Amino acid sequence: MTGAAAQASNNLCIRFHGAAEAVTGSCFALQTGDAHILVDCGLFQGSKTEKELNYRPFPFDPAKIDAVLLTHAHIDHSGLLPKLAKDGYPGPIYATPATIDLCSVMLPDSGHIQAMEVEQLNRRNARRGLPSVQPIYDAEQATRTLTQFRPVPYGSWRDVAKGIRARFWNAGHLLGSASIEVEVTTGQDKPLRLLFSGDIGPNQKLLESQPTGPTGLDYVVCESTYGTTDRHEASPARRIEALRAEVAAAVRPSGALLIPSFAVERTQELIVDLVQLMKDGAIPDAPIFVDSPLATRASEVFAKHAGEMAAGERLRDALQAKQVRFTESVEQSMAIGRIRSFHIIIAASGMCEAGRIRHHLRNWLWRSDATVLLVGYQAQGTLGRIMQDGAMRVRLMGEEVQVRARIRAIDLYSGHADAPELAAWLAARQPIAGNVFLTHGELEAIDGLKARLAADFPALQVVVPALDDAFALTGAPARQTERERPARMAPHSAGRPDWHNDLSRLILDINDTVAGAADERARGVVLRRLRRALEAD
């Protein structure tokens, strides 16, 4: 072994800077003595405490990164790439061609949303005498970042940094999604082989093929979003029947069905099934408003790549159906609110944390003739999760809103494999000489998948990293090492409701208690008790 090769081998480590004990902010750093690369650089979502991480400096120097490998275009995997470039990263971002096409619409949209929401926040801050804040990045910065993307087709090796090469495998999760195989030259007889799963798609995905991947690895970083879920009855027929039943139950003469949906792929799948149900006469004809400029542009990308997809022709036909109406401008979006007959609104975001769906929820959530249908994963601390868990009141855009609408959920449109499918995917990657690192899941899901793997593959060495944990990959199993910098969150606190959620719940409870008091005197008693409690602290 040469001196340089020995140094690369001895310094090889992996760091988990996101999607650790949580489902967002995917970012993994792989470092050798010669190179430093990232796999993904995603936006943190969920509680305000987690989202605040987006504004902090990266726990590494962006200027010293040699390359970025991107598994797919979803914002929780790609959404901090413009910040990375803004903070000094000048190098290439490797991704599949379809992922690059989707990022070309998703990243500028993310920058636009951030700038718009910060502008609204600064207006509120000005009225409250609070300082203004800056967006993480804007649409212009996101557009500049697109020049750093480099296309990599599935199945071809690409040298990405000194001593490191990568190969992309179809992950079956989203148009262009990939699991990324990484080989690191160590000076030994054979290179060290790692696989980053990205998000693994289920077996019954409407538009995607089943996931693929290599075998005989040293380490695997595997997602675990649905680590405790078994969709044993999942099938295309059951999916479309579940949707039919929910739409039929939602129909009211002057009502609306609101579907918060990820703008990319989930929306397109819903359009295909809704149009088919209307075409078959299984549900009444009704306008389907796709109220998302991002979904509109993403649909154009999907149409461009329809030939690569399992149901591409059905998708092309559905996007042109007479029932489907894409809205672009704010005026068009507001005009939907004047419709007095039953209609369907599909709008981002899927967890109700941003975008136009929040305006529609404010207009409809308090009405009993409305239905909100959740069709995807709802992370802890998000408005979608709060509604799914049965909240009777929510705080929305600074207002208190009573929940009278029907809140429903179906889990058959998920882009993620369930626990048996994840276990089967890992079985197909065997043998795995070192560890499986479980990421991209809340603790309950991670623990559930870990227990399943222990039963199915007792020799498999499973590790659950916390945010910013580091592991030396100089032998099997990996050895946890000291962090270069303090962890940005306490262990086990990611993926949990935070104090902002508790405060919102407390404000709602206070309002309910005061409003329910018998008279002025009773309300005064409640307020004096609260005042004494605050003064005691």
N, C-alpha and C positions, 0 to 999 in steps of 0.2 A: 504494500500500500504506500503510495506517495504521501509526502507530508501534507499536501493540500487535500488529498482525498481523506486522510485520517482526520484532519481538522473538520471537514464537512461532516463526516460520520459522527464525530464526538459532539458536535454542536447542533445536531439535528433535533429540533423540538417543534411541537405544535402548541398553539395558544388559541383559546376559545373566547373570542371577543364579542360574541353575540349568539343568540339562539341557544343559550346554555341555561337549562332549567326554565326555559321560556320558548315561545314559538315565533318570535320575531327578532329582527336585527342580525340575521345570519352573517357571520364574519369569522373566518378561521385563518390564522396566520401560520405558515410553514416556513421555518427558518433553518438554513444550513450555515456552514462556515463560509459559503460562497454566495448565497442568494437568500432573498426574503420575498415570499409571494403571499398573496391573499386568495382565498377562495370565498367569493361573495363579499359584498359590503352593503348590507341592507339596513333599511330604516327600522328603528324600534317603534312598535305600536303597543297598544294596551293601556295600562295606567299612565297617569301624567308623570309619575316618577320614572317609568321606563322611557317615555317619550322625551323626557328632559335629557336623557343620554345623547340624543341626536345633536344637541347644542354644545355638548362638551367637546374638548379636544380628543382626538383619537388616542388610544393608549399605546401608540407607536408613532414613529416619524413617517408621514406619508411620502416624503421625498426619498426615503431609503427603501421603499418597496420597489422590487424589480418587475413584477407582473401581477395582474389580477386575472383570475379565472372565474367566470360567472356561470352559475348553474342554470339560471333562468331569469325571466324578466320581472317576476313579481317584486313589488316594491320592498317587501321585507327581506329580499335578497339583493336588490340592485339599488335601492333608494338613496344610499349615501355615497354612491360613486361620484356625483357632482361635487359633493363636499370634499371627498378625497382629492379630486383634481384641484379644487379651489384652494385646498390647504397644502398643495405642493407636489402631488403625484403627477409625473409627466409621462408615464409609461403606457404600455398597451393593456387593453382589456379584452381578453379572449372570450368569445362566445359563439354559439351557433348562428348562422345567418338569420334564422327566424327570430331568435332572441334579440338580435341587433335591430331587426325591423320593429319588434314590439317595444324595445327600449326607446326607439326614436320617437314614439308617441307617448310612452308612459313617463319617461324622465322629465321632459318639458312640462307635461301636465302636472307632475308632482311639484315642480318648481313653481308653476302658476298657482296651484292650490296653496302652497306655503306662503307665497307673497300675498295672496288675497286674504288668507286667514290672519296673517300678521298685521295687515293693514286694518282689518276690523278690530283686532285686539288693541292696536295702538290707539284707535279712536276711543275705545272704552278706557284704556289706561289714561289718556289725556283728560277725560272727564273725571277720573278718580285721582288725578294728580300723581300718577305713577309714571316711571320712565318708559320710553319706547323700547322696542326690541327689534332685532333684525331677523329676517328669515334665514333658515339654514343655507339655502341657495335659491336662486330664482330660475325662471325658464331660460333665460339667456345663458347662464352658467351651465345648465343641464344640456343645452344644445351644443355648447362648445365641447362638453365632455364626450359627445357622440363621435367626435373626430378621433378619439383614442381607441375606438372599438376595432377589433380585428376578427374576421370570420374564421371559424374552425368547423368543418363538416364533421358529422358523426363518423367515428371509426378510424380517423387518421391521426397519427402521432404528430405533435408539434413541440419543438424545442421552445420553452417559454422563459427560461433563465439558465444561468450557468449550472450545469449538472442536473437540470430538472426538465423533464418533458411530460406532456399531458395528452390524454386521449378522451374524447367525449362519447358517452353512451346515451341512447334515448331513455329518459326516465319515465316517459308515459304520463307526465303530470300536466303539462301545458305545451302548447305549440313551441317547439324549440328547446324544451327543457332537457337537462342532461344530468347524469351522474358523471363525475370527473375522476378518471384514473390518473394518478400521478406517480411517476417513477423518479427516484432520486439516486443518482450515482454516488456510491459510498466507498468505492475502492475494493469492495468485497467481490466474491465470484458473481453475484447477481445484485441488481439494484434493489433498493427498498421500494415496496409497492403499497400505495395508499389508495383508497377509494372514498370519495366524498359523495354521498348518496344524492345530495340535493333533496328535492321533494319527490317521493316515489308515488307514481300514479296507481290507482286501483285497477283491478282486472276488468271492470265493467265500465270503463270510461267511454263516453259517447264519441268523442272526436280523436282520441289518442290510441296508439298501439300499446301493448303491454310493455312494461319496463324491461330493459336488458342490462347486462353488466358482465365484467370479467370474473374469473375465479382465481383462487390461489393467491391471496393477498396477505400483507403483513398487518395492516391496520385498516379499519373501516370506520368512517364517521357517518352515522346513520340517523335519519330523522325518526321521530317517535310520536308525531302529533296525535295519532289515534291508537296509541299503545294499549288502551284498555277496551277498544271497540271491536266488536265482531259483527260485521254486517253479513251474517250467514245467509240471509235471504235476498241479498242484493242481486238485481238483474235488471236489464233494460225494461222489461215488461213491468216489474214492480216499481221502478222509478217513475215511469210515465203514468202509471195508475195512481201513485201517491200524489203526483202533481195534479192529475185530473180531479181527484177527490178534494184537494185543498182549494182549487179554483172554483169548483162547483159549490162548495160550502161558503165561499167568500162572496158569491154573486148577490148583490143588493141593488135595487133599482137606481139608487143614487149614491152607491158606495164605490169603494176603490180597493184594489188589492195592491199593496206596496211590497215590492220584493227588493230589499237591499242586496246588492250583488256585486261581486268583483267584476270590474268592467271587462276584464280580459279572460276569455274562455267560458267562465260561468255564465255570463250574460248570453253569449252566443249559443251555448247548450240550451239554455232556457228558451230562447227564441225558436230554436228548432223544434223542441217538444211542444211549446204552446201553439205554434202554427200547425203542427201535425194534429193536435187535439181538436183545434177549430176546423181544420180541413175534414176530419173524420166525423164532425158533428158531436164529439164527446163533451165539449163545453161550448157555451154560446160564443158567437162571434163578438169580439170586443176589441177596441183599439189597444194596442200594446205600445206604450210610450217608452222608448229607450232614452231616458233623460240623462245623458252623460256624453259630453263631447269626446271623452276618452274612449268610451265604448263604441262610439261612431267611428272614430279613426282606427281603433283596434279591429273592428269588424272588417274594415278595408284590408288590413294586413291579413286577417284570416282568409278573406276571399282570395287574396293573392297567393296564399299557400294552401288553398283548398285541395290541390292535387296531392299534397303530402299527408292528408288527414283521412281517417277511416270513414267519415261520413261527410266528406267535403262537398259533394254535389247537393246533398240535402241541406247543408248549411247555406250554400249559394242561393238555392231556391227560397229558403226561409227568410234570408235577409232582404229579399225583394218582394215578400208577400204584402198584400194590400193592408193587412192589419197592423203591420210594423211601421212605426213612425219615429224617426230619429229627430231629436231636438238638439239644436246647437246653442242658440242664444239664450240669455237670461230671460228675455221677453217670451220666447217660446216655452221655456220651463214654467214661468209664472202663469201662462195662459192655460196650462193643464188644470190649474186650480179652479178654473171657471166651468169645467165640464160637469154636467149634472146627471150623467148616465154612468153605468158601471164601466170601469176601465182599469187597466193594469199598468202600473208604473214600475219599471226596472231602473234603478239608479244606484250609483256608487255613493258611499263605499259599503263593502260587504259586511263590515262590523259596525256600521253607522257612526263612524268616528269623524267623517269629513264628507264633503261633497254635497250634492243636491238632495240626497235622500234625507238629510236632516231637515231641510225646509219642508219636504213633503210630510215627514213625521210630525213636525210642528203643526201642520195644517190638519192632519188626520188622526193623530194618536188619541185624541180626546173624544173621538166619535165612535159610536158603537156599530156603525155601518161600514167600518173599515177593517181590513185584515192586514196584518204584517206577517209575511212569510219569510222566515230565515232559512236560507238554503246553503249555508256554509259554516265553517268553524267560527265561533265567537270567543275571542280571547278574554281572559279575566280582566275586569276593569273597564271593558268597552261598553258602550251604550247597548250594543246588540246583546251582550251577555247579561247585562242588567235586566233588559226586557225579557230575555229568555228565561231568566231565573224567577220571573213572576212579579217584578216590581209594579206597584199600583200607581206610583208617581215617579217621574224622572225629572231631572234638570236637563234642559235642552236649549242650547244657544242662549244661556243666561236666564231662561224662564223655567218656571215650574209647570209641568204638564201632567194632567191626570191621564192614566192609561185606561181607556175604555175599549179600544180596538182589540180584536182577537189577535193574540200573539201565537203564531204557529211555527213549527220548524220541521223540515225534512232533511235527512242527512245523506240522501242518495245522489247528490250532485257533487259530493266532495271530490276534490282532486287528489286526495291523499289515500294511500293504501291503509287498510285497517290492520289490526294486530296480526291476524293469521297471514295476511298478504306480506306484511313486513318480515315476519319470521320466515316465510317461504322465500322471499327475496334474499335474505341473509343466508339461508341454507344453500341457495344456488351460488353464492359467492365463496363457499367453502373450498379448500381449507383456509382458515384465517389464523395465521401463526401468532399474531399478537393480540391486540385488543379491539373490541367494538366500543366506540364512544357514542353514547346515546345523547342526541341533541334535538333541538327543534320540537320540544314538547313541554307541557306543564308537568310538575313533579308526579302527579297521580298517573299520568299516561306513561311517563318514563319508568316509574316503579312497576307498573303493570307489564310493560314490555320486557323489562329486565327479568321479572319473575317468569314470564313465559319462556324467555330464552334460556334461563337457568334450568327449566324443566325439559325443554326440547334439546338443548345442546349444553350439557353440564360442563364440558371442557372449555366452553367459550368464556373468555375473560372480558367482562362487561364493566365499563367505567362510565360514571355520570359526572361530567365536569360542571363546575359552577362558572359564572361569568369571570373571565380573565384568568382562569386556571391555565397552567402551563405543564406540559409533559415532555420529558426527554424520550426520544424514540431510538435509543441506542441499544435496545435489547427488548426481548419479549418476556414479561409484559412491560408496557411503558412505565416510566417512573415520574411521579409528580415532582415538580421542582418549584422553587420560589418564584413568585411573580417579579417582573422587572419594576412594576409600579403597583400601588395599592389597588385592590379591587374597587370598581366603581359602584357596586351594590353589595350589600351583605348577602352571604349565601342563603339560598332558599327564599329570597324576597322577590326575585323576578317572577313574572307570571302570576302575581297575586294582586288582589285589590289593595290599594294604598290609602294613605291618609286623605287624599283628595276624594276618593270614593266614600270614605267614612264621613267626611265633612258634608258632602252632598246629601247623604242619607240622614245625617243629623239635622241639617237645615229643613229637609222635608218633614222629619218627625216633629221638630219644633213647631213648624207651621201647622201640622195636623193637630198637635196638642193644644196650641193656642186657639185655633179655629174651633176645636171641639169643646172648649171650656164653656161652662154654663152661662156665665155673664161677665161683665166688665171686671168685677172683683176677682173672680176665679182666674181670669186671664192675667190680672196683675200679680196674683200669687205665683203663677207659673214663671212669669218674667223675673220676679224678685228672686226666686230660687235659682234661676239660671245666672242672674247677676252675682249672687253670693258664691256660686260655684266658680265662676270666672275669677272673682276677687280672691278666693281661697288659693287659687293656683298662682 
